[in-house]
Amino acid sequence: MLALAPDALSLRAAQPLASGRSWPLTGAAAGGVLWGECLGRAATPYRTVVDLTGPAYRCSCPSRKFPCKHALALLLLWSDGAVAPGEAPPEWVSSWLATRSAKASDTKDPKPPADPAAALRRAEQREARVQSGLTELDRWLCDQVRQGLAASQRSGYRHWDDIAARMVDAQAPGLAERLRALAAVPYSGSGWDGRLLEEYALLRLLATAGRDQAGLPPPLRDTVRSRVGFTVRQADVLASATPVRDHWHVLARRDLDQDRIRARRVWLRGRDSGRPALVLSFAAPGQSLDDSLTVGTETDADLAFYPAAVPLRALIATRHDTVPAGPPPGATIAGLLTGYAAALGEDPWLDTWPAVLDATPSRAPVPGLYDAAGDAVPLHPGAGDCWPLLALSGGHPLTVAGEWTPRGLWPLTAWDQGGMVLGPVPL
């Protein structure tokens, strides 16, 4: 329950409310629904309802945090056994549940466009714009190599912003995002020229593949379109994908700021299938990200995977149960690199791969991890120093989960020898 709090301030505000004196009415119903009325400064009690299957929250208070302090307090009461099962939820609870159910049905049953002919024309126009943008990008990349890379450190951010803006005009936002990220490469330290050339080569490969989509296998074509910036609606994924049911270990979580939105990446791995999965959520500034997946738990759920050459991104189609979990089985460093190499052969633009290692942190010769076989991997330069990992390990092996990238491992979660989950790792 404590892990669901959006921040420490909300948790401190909720704890004084987690008493029976503040709640003249509480109840719980089969299916994991809690409700209650909390006394506050207003004349009318705040009405709070929690759907544990989400979890999802609704409260009549004016707070913009999700969950608010009243929802957190109700959860704390329930976890302490102070919420007795009710005979039937009040009307305001039933109404909210009905609305959620209707929205879920709309998501799972996509509706056809009101004007199919107009939708087809718009799709054809976008395809033409994207093809024109890919041709322009290919010409720009050839110019960069012809002119040489030496001037890149003096070009400034506008050098890449201009071509990125043209990709936005061509309705290829995925390319634009990748181009903007290149502005930091010339200032990334020793070897920057090789890394910039690698990125140019990958962009050239993507532009070439994007212009010849008809000759690609369907899974690779889906990957190319996704990298260019074509999106697939969640409703279409849920309607077309075959759900994969497993007990999914929640390995790690990472929050990122992307332009004007915040993104959360949550990495899962199936206990029986061993299959990795990535659940993404997004939120505007000031809004809370999805907290329904807590690191250190195991969720029995059906996942629907987006089509791709290496299917990683997934949606939770149905959630059955969530329980605490111990440390996941860790791999060797050789096993991690072998798995990443195989995935890279299917998707050459794959720059992030889930990693779970049984390894010991070390600072020599560079900050990183080494395993029992003597193999080692460096930490990503942006992840900071490894002193926190050294302090957690006390010189003993840890189970470390994170993201493997071409520049090293970005650790996100660690389990000590007692099985206690410690994350995100404060690097």
Stockholm file with secondary structure:
# STOCKHOLM 1.0

chainA/1-427         MLALAPDALSLRAAQPLASGRSWPLTGAAAGGVLWGECLGRAATPYRTVVDLTGPAYRCSCPSRKFPCKHALALLLLWSDGAVAPGEAPPEWVSSWLATRSAKASDTKDPKPPADPAAALRRAEQREARVQSGLTELDRWLCDQVRQGLAASQRSGYRHWDDIAARMVDAQAPGLAERLRALAAVPYSGSGWDGRLLEEYALLRLLATAGRDQAGLPPPLRDTVRSRVGFTVRQADVLASATPVRDHWHVLARRDLDQDRIRARRVWLRGRDSGRPALVLSFAAPGQSLDDSLTVGTETDADLAFYPAAVPLRALIATRHDTVPAGPPPGATIAGLLTGYAAALGEDPWLDTWPAVLDATPSRAPVPGLYDAAGDAVPLHPGAGDCWPLLALSGGHPLTVAGEWTPRGLWPLTAWDQGGMVLGPVPL
#=GR chainA/1-427 SS CGGGCSSHHHHHHHGGGCSGGGCSEEEEETTTEEEEEECCSSSSCEEEEEETTTTEEEESSCCCSSSCHHHHHHHHHHHTTCCCBCSSCCHHHHHHHHHHHHHHHHHHSCCCCSCHHHHHHHHHHHHHHHHHHHHHHHHHHHHHHHHCSTTHHHHCTHHHHHHHHHHHHTTCHHHHHHHHHGGGGGGSCTTHHHHHHHHHHHHHHHHHHHHTGGGSCHHHHHHHHHHHTCCCCHHHHHHHSCCEEEEEEEEEEEEEEETTEEEEEEEEEETTTCCEEEEEEEECTTSCCCCCSCTTEEEEEEEEECCSSSCCBEEEEEEEEEEECCCCCCBCHHHHHHHHHHHHHHCTTCCCEEEEEEEEEECSSSSEEECTTSCEEEBCGGGCCSHHHHHHHTTSCEEEEEEEETTEEEEEEEECTTCCEECSCCC
#=GC SS_cons         CGGGCSSHHHHHHHGGGCSGGGCSEEEEETTTEEEEEECCSSSSCEEEEEETTTTEEEESSCCCSSSCHHHHHHHHHHHTTCCCBCSSCCHHHHHHHHHHHHHHHHHHSCCCCSCHHHHHHHHHHHHHHHHHHHHHHHHHHHHHHHHCSTTHHHHCTHHHHHHHHHHHHTTCHHHHHHHHHGGGGGGSCTTHHHHHHHHHHHHHHHHHHHHTGGGSCHHHHHHHHHHHTCCCCHHHHHHHSCCEEEEEEEEEEEEEEETTEEEEEEEEEETTTCCEEEEEEEECTTSCCCCCSCTTEEEEEEEEECCSSSCCBEEEEEEEEEEECCCCCCBCHHHHHHHHHHHHHHCTTCCCEEEEEEEEEECSSSSEEECTTSCEEEBCGGGCCSHHHHHHHTTSCEEEEEEEETTEEEEEEEECTTCCEECSCCC
//
